[in-house]
Amino acid sequence: MNATDKLKHLTFVVQHNPNCAKPFLVRLVGPGMPQIDYKPYRKTTDLLGFGSTLEEASTEALANRIQLRAGVKVQEFASTGFKFSLERSGKEVARAFFYIMRNDLHKEPFGLLEDVFVEESFRGKGLGSKLVKEVIEKARECRCYKLIATSRHSRPKVHDLYERLGFQNWGLEFRMNL
């Protein structure tokens, strides 16, 4: 999903001035504001993004979506997700979810592999391996610098699969159900 697609769920306005070096301006509703305020750039509470293309301006405006919550600055980063699945006789029998995320530490994104599942009667037939290999390839295509795979302690066969495919046991995962 590109940045302009992500704007669909937000209140925004696009302005275009062909006489500017960066002719596209995307305005998002500012934090705590009910609507776009349209004030001049230096006086507005709107979140602004400028760019030579609409996509560039949208990306910048989304990056500027910062909130303060209890004195903590919260900046929203966009992520993208993919579902990989295999069907047999029209029924989904295996799936895996892959998410691409970013942080300030690296220019490149990282990937998260989650919820790899194969129906019990189809296990041991290579379907899980096939899905995970496809996710690894997609992570490479997306230039992820790492791919994280999660698994519960009670799934040693999944751990073996991940290690056979090149993953390393790197640490612990902590979880809080909300």
N, CA and C atoms as an extended XYZ file, in Angstrom:
534
Properties=species:S:1:pos:R:3:atomname:S:1:resname:S:1:resid:I:1 pbc="F F F"
N         0.848       -1.168        0.000 N   MET     1
C         0.000        0.000        0.000 CA  MET     1
C         0.899        1.239        0.000 C   MET     1
N         0.642        2.144       -0.941 N   ASN     2
C         1.459        3.345       -0.985 CA  ASN     2
C         0.871        4.425       -0.073 C   ASN     2
N         1.581        5.530        0.057 N   ALA     3
C         1.190        6.582        1.001 CA  ALA     3
C        -0.158        7.195        0.641 C   ALA     3
N        -0.429        7.388       -0.647 N   THR     4
C        -1.713        7.982       -1.010 CA  THR     4
C        -2.874        7.051       -0.652 C   THR     4
N        -2.658        5.738       -0.722 N   ASP     5
C        -3.696        4.793       -0.292 CA  ASP     5
C        -3.965        4.918        1.210 C   ASP     5
N        -2.915        5.164        1.989 N   LYS     6
C        -3.057        5.272        3.449 CA  LYS     6
C        -3.840        6.508        3.854 C   LYS     6
N        -3.899        7.511        2.980 N   LEU     7
C        -4.646        8.732        3.293 CA  LEU     7
C        -6.157        8.501        3.265 C   LEU     7
N        -6.612        7.430        2.651 N   LYS     8
C        -8.043        7.187        2.488 CA  LYS     8
C        -8.798        7.153        3.805 C   LYS     8
N        -8.115        6.798        4.897 N   HIS     9
C        -8.766        6.693        6.200 CA  HIS     9
C        -8.588        7.955        7.036 C   HIS     9
N        -8.032        9.010        6.441 N   LEU    10
C        -7.745       10.238        7.174 CA  LEU    10
C        -8.441       11.415        6.506 C   LEU    10
N        -8.615       12.502        7.250 N   THR    11
C        -9.119       13.730        6.660 CA  THR    11
C        -7.929       14.471        6.081 C   THR    11
N        -7.977       14.750        4.781 N   PHE    12
C        -6.850       15.407        4.137 CA  PHE    12
C        -7.312       16.266        2.972 C   PHE    12
N        -6.431       17.161        2.562 N   VAL    13
C        -6.654       18.016        1.401 CA  VAL    13
C        -5.374       18.019        0.596 C   VAL    13
N        -5.502       17.997       -0.713 N   VAL    14
C        -4.348       18.093       -1.596 CA  VAL    14
C        -4.411       19.438       -2.302 C   VAL    14
N        -3.300       20.156       -2.273 N   GLN    15
C        -3.198       21.406       -3.010 CA  GLN    15
C        -2.084       21.259       -4.034 C   GLN    15
N        -2.241       21.926       -5.179 N   HIS    16
C        -1.241       21.831       -6.236 CA  HIS    16
C        -0.927       23.225       -6.749 C   HIS    16
N         0.363       23.562       -6.771 N   ASN    17
C         0.815       24.835       -7.314 CA  ASN    17
C         1.958       24.533       -8.278 C   ASN    17
N         1.683       24.522       -9.583 N   PRO    18
C         2.713       24.133      -10.554 CA  PRO    18
C         3.902       25.091      -10.610 C   PRO    18
N         3.796       26.250       -9.979 N   ASN    19
C         4.888       27.223      -10.000 CA  ASN    19
C         5.921       26.976       -8.907 C   ASN    19
N         5.686       25.999       -8.025 N   CYS    20
C         6.616       25.708       -6.926 CA  CYS    20
C         7.546       24.560       -7.306 C   CYS    20
N         8.731       24.547       -6.668 N   ALA    21
C         9.682       23.451       -6.891 CA  ALA    21
C         9.079       22.125       -6.445 C   ALA    21
N         8.334       22.156       -5.336 N   LYS    22
C         7.601       20.975       -4.860 CA  LYS    22
C         6.118       21.339       -4.941 C   LYS    22
N         5.491       21.074       -6.085 N   PRO    23
C         4.151       21.596       -6.341 CA  PRO    23
C         3.009       20.951       -5.560 C   PRO    23
N         3.233       19.785       -4.968 N   PHE    24
C         2.148       19.122       -4.255 CA  PHE    24
C         2.242       19.396       -2.755 C   PHE    24
N         1.104       19.702       -2.162 N   LEU    25
C         0.989       19.898       -0.719 CA  LEU    25
C        -0.153       19.032       -0.230 C   LEU    25
N         0.124       18.201        0.759 N   VAL    26
C        -0.917       17.403        1.408 CA  VAL    26
C        -1.079       17.950        2.811 C   VAL    26
N        -2.311       18.280        3.180 N   ARG    27
C        -2.630       18.761        4.530 CA  ARG    27
C        -3.453       17.690        5.230 C   ARG    27
N        -3.010       17.276        6.409 N   LEU    28
C        -3.779       16.363        7.263 CA  LEU    28
C        -4.299       17.155        8.447 C   LEU    28
N        -5.403       16.735        9.006 N   VAL    29
C        -5.939       17.375       10.204 CA  VAL    29
C        -4.902       17.276       11.312 C   VAL    29
N        -4.635       18.405       11.976 N   GLY    30
C        -3.651       18.433       13.055 CA  GLY    30
C        -4.152       17.730       14.306 C   GLY    30
N        -3.231       17.392       15.223 N   PRO    31
C        -3.604       16.713       16.465 CA  PRO    31
C        -4.641       17.511       17.255 C   PRO    31
N        -5.697       16.846       17.664 N   GLY    32
C        -6.732       17.480       18.472 CA  GLY    32
C        -7.641       18.424       17.717 C   GLY    32
N        -7.494       18.516       16.428 N   MET    33
C        -8.316       19.431       15.631 CA  MET    33
C        -9.428       18.649       14.945 C   MET    33
N       -10.624       19.247       14.831 N   PRO    34
C       -11.744       18.540       14.201 CA  PRO    34
C       -11.704       18.567       12.673 C   PRO    34
N       -10.984       19.533       12.091 N   GLN    35
C       -10.980       19.653       10.635 CA  GLN    35
C        -9.744       20.406       10.157 C   GLN    35
N        -9.548       20.427        8.859 N   ILE    36
C        -8.452       21.201        8.246 CA  ILE    36
C        -8.688       22.670        8.558 C   ILE    36
N        -7.614       23.414        8.956 N   ASP    37
C        -7.824       24.822        9.295 CA  ASP    37
C        -7.394       25.802        8.199 C   ASP    37
N        -6.674       25.360        7.197 N   TYR    38
C        -6.319       26.159        6.016 CA  TYR    38
C        -5.552       27.448        6.299 C   TYR    38
N        -5.000       27.606        7.471 N   LYS    39
C        -4.222       28.818        7.744 CA  LYS    39
C        -2.913       28.744        6.964 C   LYS    39
N        -2.227       29.896        6.811 N   PRO    40
C        -0.923       29.856        6.123 CA  PRO    40
C         0.017       28.856        6.788 C   PRO    40
N         0.964       28.347        6.015 N   TYR    41
C         1.831       27.250        6.433 CA  TYR    41
C         2.448       27.426        7.810 C   TYR    41
N         2.961       28.610        8.100 N   ARG    42
C         3.673       28.801        9.370 CA  ARG    42
C         2.737       28.966       10.564 C   ARG    42
N         1.436       29.141       10.326 N   LYS    43
C         0.489       29.366       11.421 CA  LYS    43
C        -0.521       28.239       11.572 C   LYS    43
N        -0.438       27.245       10.737 N   THR    44
C        -1.450       26.199       10.726 CA  THR    44
C        -1.176       25.108       11.767 C   THR    44
N        -2.248       24.466       12.199 N   THR    45
C        -2.102       23.256       13.014 CA  THR    45
C        -2.171       22.015       12.125 C   THR    45
N        -2.428       22.224       10.827 N   ASP    46
C        -2.459       21.105        9.897 CA  ASP    46
C        -1.075       20.459        9.821 C   ASP    46
N        -1.054       19.170        9.546 N   LEU    47
C         0.198       18.453        9.302 CA  LEU    47
C         0.469       18.526        7.809 C   LEU    47
N         1.630       19.029        7.442 N   LEU    48
C         1.922       19.313        6.042 CA  LEU    48
C         2.954       18.367        5.458 C   LEU    48
N         2.795       18.090        4.180 N   GLY    49
C         3.791       17.334        3.433 CA  GLY    49
C         3.930       17.944        2.054 C   GLY    49
N         5.150       18.288        1.665 N   PHE    50
C         5.424       18.868        0.359 CA  PHE    50
C         6.175       17.850       -0.483 C   PHE    50
N         5.937       17.878       -1.795 N   GLY    51
C         6.675       16.956       -2.646 CA  GLY    51
C         6.555       17.295       -4.106 C   GLY    51
N         7.464       16.748       -4.901 N   SER    52
C         7.392       16.940       -6.346 CA  SER    52
C         6.343       16.007       -6.962 C   SER    52
N         5.922       14.991       -6.184 N   THR    53
C         4.818       14.120       -6.600 CA  THR    53
C         3.822       14.027       -5.446 C   THR    53
N         2.618       13.605       -5.766 N   LEU    54
C         1.606       13.430       -4.727 CA  LEU    54
C         2.042       12.372       -3.723 C   LEU    54
N         2.664       11.314       -4.194 N   GLU    55
C         3.137       10.242       -3.305 CA  GLU    55
C         4.184       10.779       -2.325 C   GLU    55
N         5.121       11.574       -2.817 N   GLU    56
C         6.166       12.151       -1.966 CA  GLU    56
C         5.563       13.066       -0.898 C   GLU    56
N         4.612       13.905       -1.291 N   ALA    57
C         3.956       14.810       -0.341 CA  ALA    57
C         3.143       14.023        0.680 C   ALA    57
N         2.469       12.969        0.236 N   SER    58
C         1.673       12.137        1.150 CA  SER    58
C         2.566       11.448        2.168 C   SER    58
N         3.702       10.922        1.712 N   THR    59
C         4.646       10.257        2.612 CA  THR    59
C         5.144       11.220        3.681 C   THR    59
N         5.493       12.425        3.290 N   GLU    60
C         5.986       13.411        4.260 CA  GLU    60
C         4.902       13.810        5.255 C   GLU    60
N         3.678       14.019        4.773 N   ALA    61
C         2.584       14.393        5.680 CA  ALA    61
C         2.312       13.287        6.689 C   ALA    61
N         2.326       12.039        6.237 N   LEU    62
C         2.106       10.918        7.158 CA  LEU    62
C         3.227       10.827        8.187 C   LEU    62
N         4.455       11.100        7.776 N   ALA    63
C         5.587       11.052        8.711 CA  ALA    63
C         5.474       12.144        9.769 C   ALA    63
N         4.760       13.210        9.446 N   ASN    64
C         4.613       14.317       10.395 CA  ASN    64
C         3.440       14.139       11.359 C   ASN    64
N         2.757       13.001       11.263 N   ARG    65
C         1.639       12.748       12.189 CA  ARG    65
C         2.206       12.388       13.552 C   ARG    65
N         2.397       13.373       14.354 N   ILE    66
C         2.963       13.190       15.688 CA  ILE    66
C         1.929       13.640       16.711 C   ILE    66
N         1.785       12.887       17.775 N   GLN    67
C         0.879       13.246       18.869 CA  GLN    67
C         1.677       13.318       20.150 C   GLN    67
N         1.133       14.021       21.103 N   LEU    68
C         1.690       13.969       22.448 CA  LEU    68
C         0.673       13.248       23.313 C   LEU    68
N         1.114       12.205       23.975 N   ARG    69
C         0.259       11.444       24.883 CA  ARG    69
C         0.972       11.398       26.221 C   ARG    69
N         0.390       12.028       27.218 N   ALA    70
C         0.983       12.077       28.559 CA  ALA    70
C         2.426       12.568       28.493 C   ALA    70
N         2.679       13.569       27.642 N   GLY    71
C         4.007       14.142       27.530 CA  GLY    71
C         4.981       13.337       26.687 C   GLY    71
N         4.534       12.229       26.124 N   VAL    72
C         5.389       11.387       25.283 CA  VAL    72
C         5.035       11.656       23.823 C   VAL    72
N         6.036       11.955       23.030 N   LYS    73
C         5.837       12.214       21.614 CA  LYS    73
C         5.582       10.885       20.902 C   LYS    73
N         4.511       10.806       20.146 N   VAL    74
C         4.145        9.582       19.427 CA  VAL    74
C         4.091        9.916       17.946 C   VAL    74
N         4.947        9.281       17.164 N   GLN    75
C         4.962        9.493       15.722 CA  GLN    75
C         4.491        8.220       15.047 C   GLN    75
N         3.568        8.367       14.133 N   GLU    76
C         3.022        7.204       13.439 CA  GLU    76
C         3.910        6.836       12.256 C   GLU    76
N         4.238        5.556       12.137 N   PHE    77
C         4.957        5.029       10.992 CA  PHE    77
C         4.030        4.076       10.265 C   PHE    77
N         4.028        4.163        8.977 N   ALA    78
C         3.185        3.281        8.187 CA  ALA    78
C         3.831        1.908        8.077 C   ALA    78
N         3.014        0.878        8.048 N   SER    79
C         3.497       -0.474        7.800 CA  SER    79
C         2.611       -1.109        6.739 C   SER    79
N         3.102       -2.160        6.171 N   THR    80
C         2.375       -2.862        5.121 CA  THR    80
C         2.322       -4.332        5.492 C   THR    80
N         1.221       -4.978        5.205 N   GLY    81
C         1.100       -6.390        5.523 CA  GLY    81
C         0.669       -7.210        4.323 C   GLY    81
N         1.078       -8.476        4.334 N   PHE    82
C         0.734       -9.414        3.271 CA  PHE    82
C         0.301      -10.729        3.905 C   PHE    82
N        -0.683      -11.356        3.309 N   LYS    83
C        -1.075      -12.697        3.722 CA  LYS    83
C        -0.681      -13.652        2.599 C   LYS    83
N         0.061      -14.691        2.950 N   PHE    84
C         0.444      -15.752        2.026 CA  PHE    84
C        -0.408      -16.963        2.389 C   PHE    84
N        -0.993      -17.613        1.412 N   SER    85
C        -1.822      -18.773        1.740 CA  SER    85
C        -1.766      -19.816        0.631 C   SER    85
N        -2.075      -21.043        1.015 N   LEU    86
C        -2.153      -22.163        0.078 CA  LEU    86
C        -3.521      -22.808        0.227 C   LEU    86
N        -4.082      -23.179       -0.901 N   GLU    87
C        -5.389      -23.832       -0.887 CA  GLU    87
C        -5.284      -25.226       -1.502 C   GLU    87
N        -6.131      -26.087       -1.028 N   ARG    88
C        -6.306      -27.412       -1.603 CA  ARG    88
C        -7.807      -27.632       -1.727 C   ARG    88
N        -8.253      -27.985       -2.921 N   SER    89
C        -9.681      -28.202       -3.205 CA  SER    89
C       -10.520      -27.004       -2.774 C   SER    89
N        -9.999      -25.787       -3.028 N   GLY    90
C       -10.752      -24.574       -2.730 CA  GLY    90
C       -10.773      -24.151       -1.274 C   GLY    90
N       -10.047      -24.859       -0.418 N   LYS    91
C       -10.031      -24.541        1.009 CA  LYS    91
C        -8.621      -24.123        1.425 C   LYS    91
N        -8.535      -23.029        2.188 N   GLU    92
C        -7.231      -22.599        2.690 CA  GLU    92
C        -6.735      -23.613        3.711 C   GLU    92
N        -5.527      -24.140        3.475 N   VAL    93
C        -4.969      -25.149        4.383 CA  VAL    93
C        -3.683      -24.672        5.058 C   VAL    93
N        -3.126      -23.543        4.590 N   ALA    94
C        -1.901      -23.018        5.184 CA  ALA    94
C        -1.858      -21.511        4.957 C   ALA    94
N        -1.248      -20.812        5.922 N   ARG    95
C        -1.160      -19.350        5.803 CA  ARG    95
C         0.042      -18.840        6.585 C   ARG    95
N         0.458      -17.640        6.223 N   ALA    96
C         1.502      -16.917        6.951 CA  ALA    96
C         1.271      -15.433        6.708 C   ALA    96
N         1.542      -14.623        7.711 N   PHE    97
C         1.405      -13.174        7.583 CA  PHE    97
C         2.794      -12.550        7.656 C   PHE    97
N         3.009      -11.563        6.802 N   PHE    98
C         4.285      -10.855        6.720 CA  PHE    98
C         4.008       -9.357        6.776 C   PHE    98
N         4.683       -8.677        7.694 N   TYR    99
C         4.519       -7.233        7.864 CA  TYR    99
C         5.856       -6.546        7.645 C   TYR    99
N         5.829       -5.427        6.942 N   ILE   100
C         7.023       -4.621        6.714 CA  ILE   100
C         6.901       -3.384        7.591 C   ILE   100
N         7.932       -3.144        8.414 N   MET   101
C         7.900       -2.028        9.353 CA  MET   101
C         9.211       -1.248        9.292 C   MET   101
N         9.179       -0.051        9.829 N   ARG   102
C        10.353        0.822        9.841 CA  ARG   102
C        10.571        1.379       11.238 C   ARG   102
N        11.807        1.789       11.476 N   ASN   103
C        12.127        2.537       12.687 CA  ASN   103
C        13.235        3.527       12.340 C   ASN   103
N        13.640        4.333       13.297 N   ASP   104
C        14.659        5.358       13.044 CA  ASP   104
C        16.083        4.814       13.024 C   ASP   104
N        16.284        3.576       13.403 N   LEU   105
C        17.634        3.038       13.524 CA  LEU   105
C        18.256        2.649       12.184 C   LEU   105
N        17.423        2.323       11.200 N   HIS   106
C        17.920        1.845        9.911 CA  HIS   106
C        17.164        2.519        8.782 C   HIS   106
N        17.849        2.717        7.672 N   LYS   107
C        17.179        3.238        6.482 CA  LYS   107
C        16.249        2.179        5.895 C   LYS   107
N        16.674        0.935        5.983 N   GLU   108
C        15.895       -0.157        5.398 CA  GLU   108
C        14.816       -0.606        6.380 C   GLU   108
N        13.725       -1.152        5.868 N   PRO   109
C        12.686       -1.685        6.759 CA  PRO   109
C        13.085       -3.051        7.316 C   PRO   109
N        12.308       -3.539        8.279 N   PHE   110
C        12.472       -4.913        8.735 CA  PHE   110
C        11.146       -5.623        8.567 C   PHE   110
N        11.204       -6.956        8.562 N   GLY   111
C        10.004       -7.743        8.362 CA  GLY   111
C         9.653       -8.558        9.594 C   GLY   111
N         8.372       -8.805        9.756 N   LEU   112
C         7.871       -9.651       10.830 CA  LEU   112
C         7.034      -10.752       10.208 C   LEU   112
N         7.429      -11.989       10.458 N   LEU   113
C         6.685      -13.170       10.015 CA  LEU   113
C         5.871      -13.645       11.204 C   LEU   113
N         4.572      -13.798       11.009 N   GLU   114
C         3.718      -14.159       12.129 CA  GLU   114
C         2.600      -15.087       11.671 C   GLU   114
N         2.072      -15.820       12.620 N   ASP   115
C         0.888      -16.654       12.411 CA  ASP   115
C         1.045      -17.629       11.245 C   ASP   115
N         2.180      -18.326       11.213 N   VAL   116
C         2.361      -19.399       10.228 CA  VAL   116
C         1.536      -20.577       10.727 C   VAL   116
N         0.646      -21.063        9.881 N   PHE   117
C        -0.256      -22.139       10.303 CA  PHE   117
C        -0.499      -23.082        9.135 C   PHE   117
N        -0.459      -24.381        9.433 N   VAL   118
C        -0.794      -25.416        8.459 CA  VAL   118
C        -1.810      -26.333        9.123 C   VAL   118
N        -2.924      -26.596        8.428 N   GLU   119
C        -3.937      -27.517        8.951 CA  GLU   119
C        -3.270      -28.843        9.308 C   GLU   119
N        -3.690      -29.436       10.405 N   GLU   120
C        -3.040      -30.628       10.944 CA  GLU   120
C        -2.891      -31.748        9.912 C   GLU   120
N        -3.918      -31.989        9.115 N   SER   121
C        -3.856      -33.095        8.151 CA  SER   121
C        -2.897      -32.818        6.985 C   SER   121
N        -2.413      -31.582        6.870 N   PHE   122
C        -1.485      -31.219        5.793 CA  PHE   122
C        -0.065      -30.987        6.304 C   PHE   122
N         0.171      -31.163        7.577 N   ARG   123
C         1.503      -30.944        8.140 CA  ARG   123
C         2.475      -32.033        7.689 C   ARG   123
N         3.743      -31.669        7.626 N   GLY   124
C         4.781      -32.617        7.217 CA  GLY   124
C         4.866      -32.818        5.719 C   GLY   124
N         4.165      -31.994        4.946 N   LYS   125
C         4.155      -32.134        3.486 CA  LYS   125
C         4.863      -30.970        2.789 C   LYS   125
N         5.557      -30.142        3.565 N   GLY   126
C         6.342      -29.061        2.969 CA  GLY   126
C         5.602      -27.753        2.747 C   GLY   126
N         4.341      -27.695        3.146 N   LEU   127
C         3.576      -26.463        2.907 CA  LEU   127
C         4.094      -25.293        3.743 C   LEU   127
N         4.421      -25.551        5.004 N   GLY   128
C         4.965      -24.494        5.861 CA  GLY   128
C         6.285      -23.977        5.312 C   GLY   128
N         7.144      -24.893        4.879 N   SER   129
C         8.426      -24.497        4.286 CA  SER   129
C         8.205      -23.642        3.051 C   SER   129
N         7.272      -24.057        2.214 N   LYS   130
C         6.985      -23.309        0.990 CA  LYS   130
C         6.537      -21.889        1.313 C   LYS   130
N         5.630      -21.740        2.262 N   LEU   131
C         5.149      -20.402        2.646 CA  LEU   131
C         6.271      -19.543        3.205 C   LEU   131
N         7.038      -20.094        4.134 N   VAL   132
C         8.098      -19.312        4.774 CA  VAL   132
C         9.155      -18.911        3.742 C   VAL   132
N         9.480      -19.792        2.809 N   LYS   133
C        10.445      -19.440        1.760 CA  LYS   133
C         9.921      -18.283        0.908 C   LYS   133
N         8.630      -18.292        0.619 N   GLU   134
C         8.037      -17.185       -0.148 CA  GLU   134
C         8.100      -15.878        0.637 C   GLU   134
N         7.849      -15.952        1.937 N   VAL   135
C         7.943      -14.750        2.782 CA  VAL   135
C         9.382      -14.231        2.799 C   VAL   135
N        10.342      -15.127        2.931 N   ILE   136
C        11.760      -14.723        2.929 CA  ILE   136
C        12.088      -14.014        1.620 C   ILE   136
N        11.634      -14.558        0.514 N   GLU   137
C        11.892      -13.936       -0.787 CA  GLU   137
C        11.245      -12.548       -0.870 C   GLU   137
N        10.024      -12.427       -0.381 N   LYS   138
C         9.335      -11.122       -0.384 CA  LYS   138
C        10.089      -10.125        0.493 C   LYS   138
N        10.591      -10.565        1.641 N   ALA   139
C        11.365       -9.689        2.523 CA  ALA   139
C        12.622       -9.197        1.806 C   ALA   139
N        13.252      -10.072        1.051 N   ARG   140
C        14.434       -9.654        0.275 CA  ARG   140
C        14.050       -8.638       -0.796 C   ARG   140
N        12.947       -8.909       -1.496 N   GLU   141
C        12.475       -7.972       -2.527 CA  GLU   141
C        12.192       -6.595       -1.932 C   GLU   141
N        11.686       -6.575       -0.708 N   CYS   142
C        11.357       -5.319       -0.032 CA  CYS   142
C        12.570       -4.698        0.652 C   CYS   142
N        13.740       -5.312        0.469 N   ARG   143
C        15.013       -4.828        1.011 CA  ARG   143
C        15.020       -4.732        2.540 C   ARG   143
N        14.341       -5.673        3.190 N   CYS   144
C        14.358       -5.717        4.658 CA  CYS   144
C        15.765       -6.082        5.124 C   CYS   144
N        16.233       -5.432        6.172 N   TYR   145
C        17.559       -5.763        6.696 CA  TYR   145
C        17.509       -6.954        7.633 C   TYR   145
N        16.309       -7.304        8.147 N   LYS   146
C        16.148       -8.513        8.951 CA  LYS   146
C        14.704       -8.971        8.848 C   LYS   146
N        14.497      -10.238        9.142 N   LEU   147
C        13.164      -10.824        9.202 CA  LEU   147
C        13.042      -11.517       10.547 C   LEU   147
N        12.049      -11.140       11.303 N   ILE   148
C        11.813      -11.712       12.629 CA  ILE   148
C        10.674      -12.722       12.515 C   ILE   148
N        10.870      -13.894       13.049 N   ALA   149
C         9.824      -14.915       13.084 CA  ALA   149
C         9.496      -15.201       14.543 C   ALA   149
N         8.233      -15.254       14.865 N   THR   150
C         7.824      -15.538       16.238 CA  THR   150
C         7.234      -16.935       16.319 C   THR   150
N         7.358      -17.530       17.484 N   SER   151
C         6.800      -18.855       17.712 CA  SER   151
C         6.677      -19.099       19.215 C   SER   151
N         5.657      -19.834       19.581 N   ARG   152
C         5.482      -20.171       21.003 CA  ARG   152
C         6.477      -21.249       21.429 C   ARG   152
N         6.788      -21.252       22.724 N   HIS   153
C         7.702      -22.264       23.275 CA  HIS   153
C         7.208      -23.680       22.986 C   HIS   153
N         5.910      -23.867       22.905 N   SER   154
C         5.326      -25.197       22.765 CA  SER   154
C         5.376      -25.731       21.328 C   SER   154
N         6.088      -25.075       20.434 N   ARG   155
C         6.127      -25.479       19.028 CA  ARG   155
C         7.544      -25.819       18.540 C   ARG   155
N         8.173      -26.851       19.100 N   PRO   156
C         9.556      -27.169       18.700 CA  PRO   156
C         9.699      -27.521       17.214 C   PRO   156
N         8.674      -28.096       16.595 N   LYS   157
C         8.766      -28.419       15.169 CA  LYS   157
C         8.845      -27.145       14.331 C   LYS   157
N         8.143      -26.114       14.757 N   VAL   158
C         8.207      -24.823       14.058 CA  VAL   158
C         9.598      -24.218       14.239 C   VAL   158
N        10.151      -24.334       15.453 N   HIS   159
C        11.504      -23.821       15.711 CA  HIS   159
C        12.504      -24.516       14.791 C   HIS   159
N        12.377      -25.839       14.660 N   ASP   160
C        13.269      -26.601       13.774 CA  ASP   160
C        13.125      -26.122       12.322 C   ASP   160
N        11.896      -25.894       11.894 N   LEU   161
C        11.652      -25.402       10.532 CA  LEU   161
C        12.365      -24.073       10.322 C   LEU   161
N        12.167      -23.137       11.234 N   TYR   162
C        12.807      -21.826       11.094 CA  TYR   162
C        14.327      -21.959       11.034 C   TYR   162
N        14.901      -22.779       11.882 N   GLU   163
C        16.358      -22.940       11.885 CA  GLU   163
C        16.846      -23.599       10.591 C   GLU   163
N        16.099      -24.585       10.074 N   ARG   164
C        16.471      -25.222        8.800 CA  ARG   164
C        16.473      -24.200        7.654 C   ARG   164
N        15.591      -23.206        7.755 N   LEU   165
C        15.479      -22.200        6.699 CA  LEU   165
C        16.407      -21.006        6.907 C   LEU   165
N        17.242      -21.049        7.952 N   GLY   166
C        18.255      -20.020        8.124 CA  GLY   166
C        18.044      -19.030        9.251 C   GLY   166
N        16.939      -19.137        9.968 N   PHE   167
C        16.717      -18.242       11.104 CA  PHE   167
C        17.606      -18.672       12.264 C   PHE   167
N        17.981      -17.707       13.105 N   GLN   168
C        18.750      -17.989       14.312 CA  GLN   168
C        17.892      -17.696       15.532 C   GLN   168
N        18.043      -18.512       16.567 N   ASN   169
C        17.356      -18.246       17.833 CA  ASN   169
C        18.065      -17.056       18.464 C   ASN   169
N        17.433      -15.899       18.425 N   TRP   170
C        18.079      -14.640       18.757 CA  TRP   170
C        17.750      -14.154       20.159 C   TRP   170
N        16.630      -14.585       20.725 N   GLY   171
C        16.260      -14.085       22.048 CA  GLY   171
C        14.868      -14.532       22.432 C   GLY   171
N        14.266      -13.783       23.297 N   LEU   172
C        12.933      -14.091       23.791 CA  LEU   172
C        11.931      -13.091       23.248 C   LEU   172
N        10.703      -13.526       23.149 N   GLU   173
C         9.599      -12.646       22.805 CA  GLU   173
C         8.720      -12.517       24.032 C   GLU   173
N         8.359      -11.304       24.366 N   PHE   174
C         7.457      -11.071       25.496 CA  PHE   174
C         6.144      -10.578       24.940 C   PHE   174
N         5.067      -11.000       25.557 N   ARG   175
C         3.744      -10.702       25.023 CA  ARG   175
C         2.825      -10.266       26.138 C   ARG   175
N         1.910       -9.368       25.790 N   MET   176
C         0.843       -8.960       26.685 CA  MET   176
C        -0.452       -9.012       25.888 C   MET   176
N        -1.394       -9.826       26.294 N   ASN   177
C        -2.682       -9.862       25.636 CA  ASN   177
C        -3.489       -8.653       26.067 C   ASN   177
N        -4.035       -7.931       25.119 N   LEU   178
C        -4.786       -6.707       25.421 CA  LEU   178
C        -6.264       -6.881       25.128 C   LEU   178
